[in-house]
Structure formats: structure tokens, C-alpha cells
Amino acid sequence: MKPNRHMDNVSRVVVKIGTSSLMHANGKLNLRAIDQLSYTLTGLVNEGKQVILVSSGAIGAGMGRVGLTKRPEQIQKQQALASIGQSELMTVYQQRFAAYGQRISQVLLTHDVLDYPQSRSYVHNTMEQLLYWGIIPIVNENDTVAVDELDHRTTFGDNDQLSAIVAVRSHADLLIMLSDIDGFYTGNPHQDSEARLIREVHEVTADSLKRAGGAGTVFGTGGMTTKLKAAAEILAHHQMMVLANGANPSIIFNIMNGEEIGTLFMPKDMSEGMDDDRTVE
């Protein structure tokens, strides 16, 4: 594909990868995908980019570790699985990033931390220092302690929302959201043979959310609705987001090269000069 999108000015990028891209259907970690992701993000840092990775997969990895094929409904079981899986996930990340000479860190967040100004400032300062040092922060929700109870809001709901919040708070130029679908379609491509991929979106409407529907995989929680809500947050803060298929994470290179891959969510005033027949509002 020829470069059609202008990514030359993108210097800080948040990459969110979903559980479906990190896990095989049998519950085992997709080591090839993790290796490609590590290689690609290291390549971006070597090019002078600042990179933040928002990674799902803790509960899914925990399920695979203890041999569960169905996500339990009980909160304590989910939190125990997150505790098991987060350790395994970070071990693999550490091994693969180290193979390419890239340093990483772990940042676990709850909603409360970003709601309160003082703790939010601490997180911001920490992330800025990590990025200044050329380290990739790997961000996930602190699932072991995060739970909604009464007026004590701790959960983000899913990592799609978390990635948008991180992108906004860190003033990232671009959020790349990798999932198990090629982008946002006019309908469900698994059910509608005439559904077409929408290349560019300027606004997330009620009709868009209605078309999205559906939930995530057995290992994950996110569906298209959560991705559109994340996109709406990005658009509201005049930032960009690309939704693309994460089966091969090296696709990030193509996205950064400006190739027309997946769906680009971009404010209308930022997309001047692009063909109108590729856009939808």
C-alpha cells in the first residue's frame, strides 16, 4: 500500500494490544506475536520515538496457566488469575525485549490513581522520566486490586479505555490499537458479506456505537463498542487513533510509514487534503 497518511510528526505513540493478539485459542501465550511486538517497538525507539505499551492478557495468561477455558465470574478468581498471569506475561516481555536490547518497566494503574490530582501527577512524572530514559513503560490495569464498589471507582472497565486515557494523559500523538479485526466496518464482517472497512472516521456517533455491538473473546473483555468509546475519547482531545489487526504486530511499522491500514480515527480538521470518499462521520 502507498503511504496516504501523514505520520511524520508522530513522536510519541501508545500501542495497545489485546488479549486475542497475545493468546492462542488453546490458552497458551502467542510467543511469536510477543516477539514481533518486542522487535517492532524496539525498532520505533531506535528511530527516536517514545513508546508506551498498554498490554492486556494477564487474566488470559493466568487462565492458560491453571488450565481454565472459561473466564470465571467470581471477582476473587479473576483477580487471582490476574496475579498469576501478570507475572508470566512480564517475564516473557522482559526476555523478548532484552533480546533486542530494549529496557522496559511495569506500570499498574487503577482509575483512582488517575482521578486524584496528586497521584495522577506522580504517574505523569514517572512516565515522563521513563520515556526520557528511552524505556518502554508496559501499562496494565492493576486487576488484583481493582474493583468497582459503591462510590469507590477503581476499574477502567477494559484496557481499550485505559489505553485512551493513557494516550490523553501522556499527550501522545497517536494511539495504535491492535485487535483481532482489521478495523471498523459498516457491519459485522463475520455475519455480513457486504460489510466494508471504513478507512477514516471523524466522529463516533450513536449510530456507530449501535452498529458495533458484540463482546470480546473468551479470554478478553473488549468488543468493538469499547474501541469506539476509546476512539471518541481520543477525538475529543484532538488526537489520532488507528484500529488494526494485531495478528502480526510488525504491522505497526506500516502504520507509522503512513500506509492505509485499518481504520484511522482523526479529527476532521486534521484530515484536510485526504479523499472524502474514504471517510465517514
HELIX and SHEET records of a PDB file:
HELIX    1   1 THR A   19  LEU A   22  1                                   4    
HELIX    2   2 LEU A   31  ASN A   46  1                                  16    
HELIX    3   3 ALA A   58  VAL A   66  1                                   9    
HELIX    4   4 ILE A   75  ALA A   99  1                                  25    
HELIX    5   5 HIS A  111  ASP A  115  1                                   5    
HELIX    6   6 PRO A  117  TYR A  132  1                                  16    
HELIX    7   7 ASN A  159  ARG A  169  1                                  11    
HELIX    8   8 ALA A  206  ALA A  212  1                                   7    
HELIX    9   9 MET A  224  ALA A  236  1                                  13    
HELIX   10  10 ILE A  251  MET A  256  1                                   6    
HELIX   11  11 LYS A  268  MET A  270  5                                   3    
HELIX   12  12 ASP A  276  ARG A  278  5                                   3    
SHEET    1   A 9 ILE A 104  LEU A 109  0                                        
SHEET    2   A 9 ILE A 136  GLU A 141  1                                        
SHEET    3   A 9 GLN A  50  SER A  55  1                                        
SHEET    4   A 9 ARG A  12  ILE A  17  1                                        
SHEET    5   A 9 LEU A 174  SER A 179  1                                        
SHEET    6   A 9 MET A 240  ASN A 245  1                                        
SHEET    7   A 9 THR A 263  PHE A 265 -1                                        
SHEET    8   A 9 GLU A 200  VAL A 201  1                                        
SHEET    9   A 9 THR A 279  VAL A 280  1                                        
END                                                                             
